[in-house]
């Protein structure tokens, strides 16, 4: 059995605790088998997270613009329904000339 001494650095010397621990080779071997060493590129990971965040913001903004466009169209339709624009026609004729003769119509047309 091998004994290893582990130390903790503390500025106050009286508070330092020294422990002797036993190294268990079986556990150590299992840990070594499962160890994964990766080259971590923190800048690349950060850029990836920021890109995903930007894409999510763009999706939300696009959805918001679409909702606003639909709301504007709906408001426009409501205003058209409430207005009298579709109810009255521009080529409205008068019933005044229905009972008059052609001579009377010509007089009125010449006068106007």
Phi and psi in radians as a Rosetta constraint file:
Dihedral C 1 N 2 CA 2 C 2 CIRCULARHARMONIC -1.877 0.35
Dihedral N 2 CA 2 C 2 N 3 CIRCULARHARMONIC 2.449 0.35
Dihedral C 2 N 3 CA 3 C 3 CIRCULARHARMONIC -1.948 0.35
Dihedral N 3 CA 3 C 3 N 4 CIRCULARHARMONIC 2.297 0.35
Dihedral C 3 N 4 CA 4 C 4 CIRCULARHARMONIC -2.064 0.35
Dihedral N 4 CA 4 C 4 N 5 CIRCULARHARMONIC 2.470 0.35
Dihedral C 4 N 5 CA 5 C 5 CIRCULARHARMONIC -1.833 0.35
Dihedral N 5 CA 5 C 5 N 6 CIRCULARHARMONIC 2.202 0.35
Dihedral C 5 N 6 CA 6 C 6 CIRCULARHARMONIC -1.873 0.35
Dihedral N 6 CA 6 C 6 N 7 CIRCULARHARMONIC 2.454 0.35
Dihedral C 6 N 7 CA 7 C 7 CIRCULARHARMONIC -2.185 0.35
Dihedral N 7 CA 7 C 7 N 8 CIRCULARHARMONIC 2.599 0.35
Dihedral C 7 N 8 CA 8 C 8 CIRCULARHARMONIC -2.042 0.35
Dihedral N 8 CA 8 C 8 N 9 CIRCULARHARMONIC 2.284 0.35
Dihedral C 8 N 9 CA 9 C 9 CIRCULARHARMONIC -1.524 0.35
Dihedral N 9 CA 9 C 9 N 10 CIRCULARHARMONIC 2.126 0.35
Dihedral C 9 N 10 CA 10 C 10 CIRCULARHARMONIC -2.351 0.35
Dihedral N 10 CA 10 C 10 N 11 CIRCULARHARMONIC 2.484 0.35
Dihedral C 10 N 11 CA 11 C 11 CIRCULARHARMONIC -1.191 0.35
Dihedral N 11 CA 11 C 11 N 12 CIRCULARHARMONIC -0.576 0.35
Dihedral C 11 N 12 CA 12 C 12 CIRCULARHARMONIC -1.529 0.35
Dihedral N 12 CA 12 C 12 N 13 CIRCULARHARMONIC 1.991 0.35
Dihedral C 12 N 13 CA 13 C 13 CIRCULARHARMONIC -1.107 0.35
Dihedral N 13 CA 13 C 13 N 14 CIRCULARHARMONIC -0.490 0.35
Dihedral C 13 N 14 CA 14 C 14 CIRCULARHARMONIC -1.266 0.35
Dihedral N 14 CA 14 C 14 N 15 CIRCULARHARMONIC -0.378 0.35
Dihedral C 14 N 15 CA 15 C 15 CIRCULARHARMONIC -1.592 0.35
Dihedral N 15 CA 15 C 15 N 16 CIRCULARHARMONIC 0.039 0.35
Dihedral C 15 N 16 CA 16 C 16 CIRCULARHARMONIC -1.330 0.35
Dihedral N 16 CA 16 C 16 N 17 CIRCULARHARMONIC 2.269 0.35
Dihedral C 16 N 17 CA 17 C 17 CIRCULARHARMONIC -1.972 0.35
Dihedral N 17 CA 17 C 17 N 18 CIRCULARHARMONIC 2.235 0.35
Dihedral C 17 N 18 CA 18 C 18 CIRCULARHARMONIC -1.929 0.35
Dihedral N 18 CA 18 C 18 N 19 CIRCULARHARMONIC 2.217 0.35
Dihedral C 18 N 19 CA 19 C 19 CIRCULARHARMONIC -2.106 0.35
Dihedral N 19 CA 19 C 19 N 20 CIRCULARHARMONIC 2.441 0.35
Dihedral C 19 N 20 CA 20 C 20 CIRCULARHARMONIC -1.795 0.35
Dihedral N 20 CA 20 C 20 N 21 CIRCULARHARMONIC 2.173 0.35
Dihedral C 20 N 21 CA 21 C 21 CIRCULARHARMONIC -2.119 0.35
Dihedral N 21 CA 21 C 21 N 22 CIRCULARHARMONIC 2.701 0.35
Dihedral C 21 N 22 CA 22 C 22 CIRCULARHARMONIC -1.678 0.35
Dihedral N 22 CA 22 C 22 N 23 CIRCULARHARMONIC 2.393 0.35
Dihedral C 22 N 23 CA 23 C 23 CIRCULARHARMONIC -1.572 0.35
Dihedral N 23 CA 23 C 23 N 24 CIRCULARHARMONIC 2.095 0.35
Dihedral C 23 N 24 CA 24 C 24 CIRCULARHARMONIC -1.665 0.35
Dihedral N 24 CA 24 C 24 N 25 CIRCULARHARMONIC 1.932 0.35
Dihedral C 24 N 25 CA 25 C 25 CIRCULARHARMONIC -1.144 0.35
Dihedral N 25 CA 25 C 25 N 26 CIRCULARHARMONIC -0.611 0.35
Dihedral C 25 N 26 CA 26 C 26 CIRCULARHARMONIC -1.108 0.35
Dihedral N 26 CA 26 C 26 N 27 CIRCULARHARMONIC -0.835 0.35
Dihedral C 26 N 27 CA 27 C 27 CIRCULARHARMONIC -1.128 0.35
Dihedral N 27 CA 27 C 27 N 28 CIRCULARHARMONIC -0.708 0.35
Dihedral C 27 N 28 CA 28 C 28 CIRCULARHARMONIC -1.086 0.35
Dihedral N 28 CA 28 C 28 N 29 CIRCULARHARMONIC -0.701 0.35
Dihedral C 28 N 29 CA 29 C 29 CIRCULARHARMONIC -1.150 0.35
Dihedral N 29 CA 29 C 29 N 30 CIRCULARHARMONIC -0.715 0.35
Dihedral C 29 N 30 CA 30 C 30 CIRCULARHARMONIC -1.111 0.35
Dihedral N 30 CA 30 C 30 N 31 CIRCULARHARMONIC -0.710 0.35
Dihedral C 30 N 31 CA 31 C 31 CIRCULARHARMONIC -1.136 0.35
Dihedral N 31 CA 31 C 31 N 32 CIRCULARHARMONIC -0.686 0.35
Dihedral C 31 N 32 CA 32 C 32 CIRCULARHARMONIC -1.164 0.35
Dihedral N 32 CA 32 C 32 N 33 CIRCULARHARMONIC -0.598 0.35
Dihedral C 32 N 33 CA 33 C 33 CIRCULARHARMONIC -1.182 0.35
Dihedral N 33 CA 33 C 33 N 34 CIRCULARHARMONIC -0.606 0.35
Dihedral C 33 N 34 CA 34 C 34 CIRCULARHARMONIC -1.599 0.35
Dihedral N 34 CA 34 C 34 N 35 CIRCULARHARMONIC 0.011 0.35
Dihedral C 34 N 35 CA 35 C 35 CIRCULARHARMONIC -1.182 0.35
Dihedral N 35 CA 35 C 35 N 36 CIRCULARHARMONIC 2.347 0.35
Dihedral C 35 N 36 CA 36 C 36 CIRCULARHARMONIC -2.083 0.35
Dihedral N 36 CA 36 C 36 N 37 CIRCULARHARMONIC 2.190 0.35
Dihedral C 36 N 37 CA 37 C 37 CIRCULARHARMONIC -1.956 0.35
Dihedral N 37 CA 37 C 37 N 38 CIRCULARHARMONIC 2.146 0.35
Dihedral C 37 N 38 CA 38 C 38 CIRCULARHARMONIC -2.168 0.35
Dihedral N 38 CA 38 C 38 N 39 CIRCULARHARMONIC 2.604 0.35
Dihedral C 38 N 39 CA 39 C 39 CIRCULARHARMONIC -1.511 0.35
Dihedral N 39 CA 39 C 39 N 40 CIRCULARHARMONIC 2.008 0.35
Dihedral C 39 N 40 CA 40 C 40 CIRCULARHARMONIC -1.704 0.35
Dihedral N 40 CA 40 C 40 N 41 CIRCULARHARMONIC 2.131 0.35
Dihedral C 40 N 41 CA 41 C 41 CIRCULARHARMONIC -1.837 0.35
Dihedral N 41 CA 41 C 41 N 42 CIRCULARHARMONIC 1.647 0.35
Dihedral C 41 N 42 CA 42 C 42 CIRCULARHARMONIC -1.106 0.35
Dihedral N 42 CA 42 C 42 N 43 CIRCULARHARMONIC -0.650 0.35
Dihedral C 42 N 43 CA 43 C 43 CIRCULARHARMONIC -1.123 0.35
Dihedral N 43 CA 43 C 43 N 44 CIRCULARHARMONIC -0.742 0.35
Dihedral C 43 N 44 CA 44 C 44 CIRCULARHARMONIC -1.141 0.35
Dihedral N 44 CA 44 C 44 N 45 CIRCULARHARMONIC -0.733 0.35
Dihedral C 44 N 45 CA 45 C 45 CIRCULARHARMONIC -1.097 0.35
Dihedral N 45 CA 45 C 45 N 46 CIRCULARHARMONIC -0.727 0.35
Dihedral C 45 N 46 CA 46 C 46 CIRCULARHARMONIC -1.121 0.35
Dihedral N 46 CA 46 C 46 N 47 CIRCULARHARMONIC -0.778 0.35
Dihedral C 46 N 47 CA 47 C 47 CIRCULARHARMONIC -1.080 0.35
Dihedral N 47 CA 47 C 47 N 48 CIRCULARHARMONIC -0.658 0.35
Dihedral C 47 N 48 CA 48 C 48 CIRCULARHARMONIC -1.111 0.35
Dihedral N 48 CA 48 C 48 N 49 CIRCULARHARMONIC -0.782 0.35
Dihedral C 48 N 49 CA 49 C 49 CIRCULARHARMONIC -1.107 0.35
Dihedral N 49 CA 49 C 49 N 50 CIRCULARHARMONIC -0.741 0.35
Dihedral C 49 N 50 CA 50 C 50 CIRCULARHARMONIC -1.147 0.35
Dihedral N 50 CA 50 C 50 N 51 CIRCULARHARMONIC -0.655 0.35
Dihedral C 50 N 51 CA 51 C 51 CIRCULARHARMONIC -1.121 0.35
Dihedral N 51 CA 51 C 51 N 52 CIRCULARHARMONIC -0.774 0.35
Dihedral C 51 N 52 CA 52 C 52 CIRCULARHARMONIC -1.074 0.35
Dihedral N 52 CA 52 C 52 N 53 CIRCULARHARMONIC -0.709 0.35
Dihedral C 52 N 53 CA 53 C 53 CIRCULARHARMONIC -1.127 0.35
Dihedral N 53 CA 53 C 53 N 54 CIRCULARHARMONIC -0.741 0.35
Dihedral C 53 N 54 CA 54 C 54 CIRCULARHARMONIC -1.100 0.35
Dihedral N 54 CA 54 C 54 N 55 CIRCULARHARMONIC -0.728 0.35
Dihedral C 54 N 55 CA 55 C 55 CIRCULARHARMONIC -1.107 0.35
Dihedral N 55 CA 55 C 55 N 56 CIRCULARHARMONIC -0.698 0.35
Dihedral C 55 N 56 CA 56 C 56 CIRCULARHARMONIC -1.135 0.35
Dihedral N 56 CA 56 C 56 N 57 CIRCULARHARMONIC -0.712 0.35
Dihedral C 56 N 57 CA 57 C 57 CIRCULARHARMONIC -1.114 0.35
Dihedral N 57 CA 57 C 57 N 58 CIRCULARHARMONIC -0.720 0.35
Dihedral C 57 N 58 CA 58 C 58 CIRCULARHARMONIC -1.091 0.35
Dihedral N 58 CA 58 C 58 N 59 CIRCULARHARMONIC -0.726 0.35
Dihedral C 58 N 59 CA 59 C 59 CIRCULARHARMONIC -1.076 0.35
Dihedral N 59 CA 59 C 59 N 60 CIRCULARHARMONIC -0.764 0.35
Dihedral C 59 N 60 CA 60 C 60 CIRCULARHARMONIC -1.134 0.35
Dihedral N 60 CA 60 C 60 N 61 CIRCULARHARMONIC -0.722 0.35
Dihedral C 60 N 61 CA 61 C 61 CIRCULARHARMONIC -1.150 0.35
Dihedral N 61 CA 61 C 61 N 62 CIRCULARHARMONIC -0.697 0.35
Dihedral C 61 N 62 CA 62 C 62 CIRCULARHARMONIC -1.120 0.35
Dihedral N 62 CA 62 C 62 N 63 CIRCULARHARMONIC -0.749 0.35
Dihedral C 62 N 63 CA 63 C 63 CIRCULARHARMONIC -1.105 0.35
Dihedral N 63 CA 63 C 63 N 64 CIRCULARHARMONIC -0.718 0.35
Dihedral C 63 N 64 CA 64 C 64 CIRCULARHARMONIC -1.117 0.35
Dihedral N 64 CA 64 C 64 N 65 CIRCULARHARMONIC -0.749 0.35
Dihedral C 64 N 65 CA 65 C 65 CIRCULARHARMONIC -1.099 0.35
Dihedral N 65 CA 65 C 65 N 66 CIRCULARHARMONIC -0.712 0.35
Dihedral C 65 N 66 CA 66 C 66 CIRCULARHARMONIC -1.113 0.35
Dihedral N 66 CA 66 C 66 N 67 CIRCULARHARMONIC -0.744 0.35
Dihedral C 66 N 67 CA 67 C 67 CIRCULARHARMONIC -1.108 0.35
Dihedral N 67 CA 67 C 67 N 68 CIRCULARHARMONIC -0.718 0.35
Dihedral C 67 N 68 CA 68 C 68 CIRCULARHARMONIC -1.112 0.35
Dihedral N 68 CA 68 C 68 N 69 CIRCULARHARMONIC -0.712 0.35
Dihedral C 68 N 69 CA 69 C 69 CIRCULARHARMONIC -1.108 0.35
Dihedral N 69 CA 69 C 69 N 70 CIRCULARHARMONIC -0.765 0.35
Dihedral C 69 N 70 CA 70 C 70 CIRCULARHARMONIC -1.116 0.35
Dihedral N 70 CA 70 C 70 N 71 CIRCULARHARMONIC -0.677 0.35
Dihedral C 70 N 71 CA 71 C 71 CIRCULARHARMONIC -1.134 0.35
Dihedral N 71 CA 71 C 71 N 72 CIRCULARHARMONIC -0.717 0.35
Dihedral C 71 N 72 CA 72 C 72 CIRCULARHARMONIC -1.120 0.35
Dihedral N 72 CA 72 C 72 N 73 CIRCULARHARMONIC -0.761 0.35
Dihedral C 72 N 73 CA 73 C 73 CIRCULARHARMONIC -1.084 0.35
Dihedral N 73 CA 73 C 73 N 74 CIRCULARHARMONIC -0.726 0.35
Dihedral C 73 N 74 CA 74 C 74 CIRCULARHARMONIC -1.129 0.35
Dihedral N 74 CA 74 C 74 N 75 CIRCULARHARMONIC -0.739 0.35
Dihedral C 74 N 75 CA 75 C 75 CIRCULARHARMONIC -1.097 0.35
Dihedral N 75 CA 75 C 75 N 76 CIRCULARHARMONIC -0.693 0.35
Dihedral C 75 N 76 CA 76 C 76 CIRCULARHARMONIC -1.106 0.35
Dihedral N 76 CA 76 C 76 N 77 CIRCULARHARMONIC -0.759 0.35
Dihedral C 76 N 77 CA 77 C 77 CIRCULARHARMONIC -1.104 0.35
Dihedral N 77 CA 77 C 77 N 78 CIRCULARHARMONIC -0.706 0.35
Dihedral C 77 N 78 CA 78 C 78 CIRCULARHARMONIC -1.081 0.35
Dihedral N 78 CA 78 C 78 N 79 CIRCULARHARMONIC -0.756 0.35
Dihedral C 78 N 79 CA 79 C 79 CIRCULARHARMONIC -1.108 0.35
Dihedral N 79 CA 79 C 79 N 80 CIRCULARHARMONIC -0.704 0.35
Dihedral C 79 N 80 CA 80 C 80 CIRCULARHARMONIC -1.129 0.35
Dihedral N 80 CA 80 C 80 N 81 CIRCULARHARMONIC -0.683 0.35
Dihedral C 80 N 81 CA 81 C 81 CIRCULARHARMONIC -1.137 0.35
Dihedral N 81 CA 81 C 81 N 82 CIRCULARHARMONIC -0.718 0.35
Dihedral C 81 N 82 CA 82 C 82 CIRCULARHARMONIC -1.309 0.35
Dihedral N 82 CA 82 C 82 N 83 CIRCULARHARMONIC -0.438 0.35
Dihedral C 82 N 83 CA 83 C 83 CIRCULARHARMONIC -1.414 0.35
Dihedral N 83 CA 83 C 83 N 84 CIRCULARHARMONIC 2.898 0.35
Dihedral C 83 N 84 CA 84 C 84 CIRCULARHARMONIC -1.636 0.35
Dihedral N 84 CA 84 C 84 N 85 CIRCULARHARMONIC 0.214 0.35
Dihedral C 84 N 85 CA 85 C 85 CIRCULARHARMONIC -1.055 0.35
Dihedral N 85 CA 85 C 85 N 86 CIRCULARHARMONIC -0.777 0.35
Dihedral C 85 N 86 CA 86 C 86 CIRCULARHARMONIC -1.455 0.35
Dihedral N 86 CA 86 C 86 N 87 CIRCULARHARMONIC -0.204 0.35
Dihedral C 86 N 87 CA 87 C 87 CIRCULARHARMONIC -1.550 0.35
Dihedral N 87 CA 87 C 87 N 88 CIRCULARHARMONIC -0.488 0.35
Dihedral C 87 N 88 CA 88 C 88 CIRCULARHARMONIC -1.922 0.35
Dihedral N 88 CA 88 C 88 N 89 CIRCULARHARMONIC 2.539 0.35
Dihedral C 88 N 89 CA 89 C 89 CIRCULARHARMONIC -1.790 0.35
Dihedral N 89 CA 89 C 89 N 90 CIRCULARHARMONIC 2.647 0.35
Dihedral C 89 N 90 CA 90 C 90 CIRCULARHARMONIC -1.376 0.35
Dihedral N 90 CA 90 C 90 N 91 CIRCULARHARMONIC -0.486 0.35
Dihedral C 90 N 91 CA 91 C 91 CIRCULARHARMONIC -1.722 0.35
Dihedral N 91 CA 91 C 91 N 92 CIRCULARHARMONIC 0.908 0.35
Dihedral C 91 N 92 CA 92 C 92 CIRCULARHARMONIC -1.356 0.35
Dihedral N 92 CA 92 C 92 N 93 CIRCULARHARMONIC 2.313 0.35
Dihedral C 92 N 93 CA 93 C 93 CIRCULARHARMONIC -1.958 0.35
Dihedral N 93 CA 93 C 93 N 94 CIRCULARHARMONIC 2.760 0.35
Dihedral C 93 N 94 CA 94 C 94 CIRCULARHARMONIC -1.640 0.35
Dihedral N 94 CA 94 C 94 N 95 CIRCULARHARMONIC 2.655 0.35
Dihedral C 94 N 95 CA 95 C 95 CIRCULARHARMONIC -1.519 0.35
Dihedral N 95 CA 95 C 95 N 96 CIRCULARHARMONIC 0.066 0.35
Dihedral C 95 N 96 CA 96 C 96 CIRCULARHARMONIC -1.084 0.35
Dihedral N 96 CA 96 C 96 N 97 CIRCULARHARMONIC -0.657 0.35
Dihedral C 96 N 97 CA 97 C 97 CIRCULARHARMONIC -1.575 0.35
Dihedral N 97 CA 97 C 97 N 98 CIRCULARHARMONIC -0.046 0.35
Dihedral C 97 N 98 CA 98 C 98 CIRCULARHARMONIC -1.129 0.35
Dihedral N 98 CA 98 C 98 N 99 CIRCULARHARMONIC -0.630 0.35
Dihedral C 98 N 99 CA 99 C 99 CIRCULARHARMONIC -1.715 0.35
Dihedral N 99 CA 99 C 99 N 100 CIRCULARHARMONIC -0.055 0.35
Dihedral C 99 N 100 CA 100 C 100 CIRCULARHARMONIC -1.582 0.35
Dihedral N 100 CA 100 C 100 N 101 CIRCULARHARMONIC 2.753 0.35
Dihedral C 100 N 101 CA 101 C 101 CIRCULARHARMONIC -1.467 0.35
Dihedral N 101 CA 101 C 101 N 102 CIRCULARHARMONIC 3.018 0.35
Dihedral C 101 N 102 CA 102 C 102 CIRCULARHARMONIC -1.126 0.35
Dihedral N 102 CA 102 C 102 N 103 CIRCULARHARMONIC -0.618 0.35
Dihedral C 102 N 103 CA 103 C 103 CIRCULARHARMONIC -1.145 0.35
Dihedral N 103 CA 103 C 103 N 104 CIRCULARHARMONIC -0.739 0.35
Dihedral C 103 N 104 CA 104 C 104 CIRCULARHARMONIC -1.156 0.35
Dihedral N 104 CA 104 C 104 N 105 CIRCULARHARMONIC -0.635 0.35
Dihedral C 104 N 105 CA 105 C 105 CIRCULARHARMONIC -1.137 0.35
Dihedral N 105 CA 105 C 105 N 106 CIRCULARHARMONIC -0.754 0.35
Dihedral C 105 N 106 CA 106 C 106 CIRCULARHARMONIC -1.113 0.35
Dihedral N 106 CA 106 C 106 N 107 CIRCULARHARMONIC -0.676 0.35
Dihedral C 106 N 107 CA 107 C 107 CIRCULARHARMONIC -1.081 0.35
Dihedral N 107 CA 107 C 107 N 108 CIRCULARHARMONIC -0.781 0.35
Dihedral C 107 N 108 CA 108 C 108 CIRCULARHARMONIC -1.172 0.35
Dihedral N 108 CA 108 C 108 N 109 CIRCULARHARMONIC -0.706 0.35
Dihedral C 108 N 109 CA 109 C 109 CIRCULARHARMONIC -1.147 0.35
Dihedral N 109 CA 109 C 109 N 110 CIRCULARHARMONIC -0.701 0.35
Dihedral C 109 N 110 CA 110 C 110 CIRCULARHARMONIC -1.153 0.35
Dihedral N 110 CA 110 C 110 N 111 CIRCULARHARMONIC -0.624 0.35
Dihedral C 110 N 111 CA 111 C 111 CIRCULARHARMONIC -1.210 0.35
Dihedral N 111 CA 111 C 111 N 112 CIRCULARHARMONIC -0.673 0.35
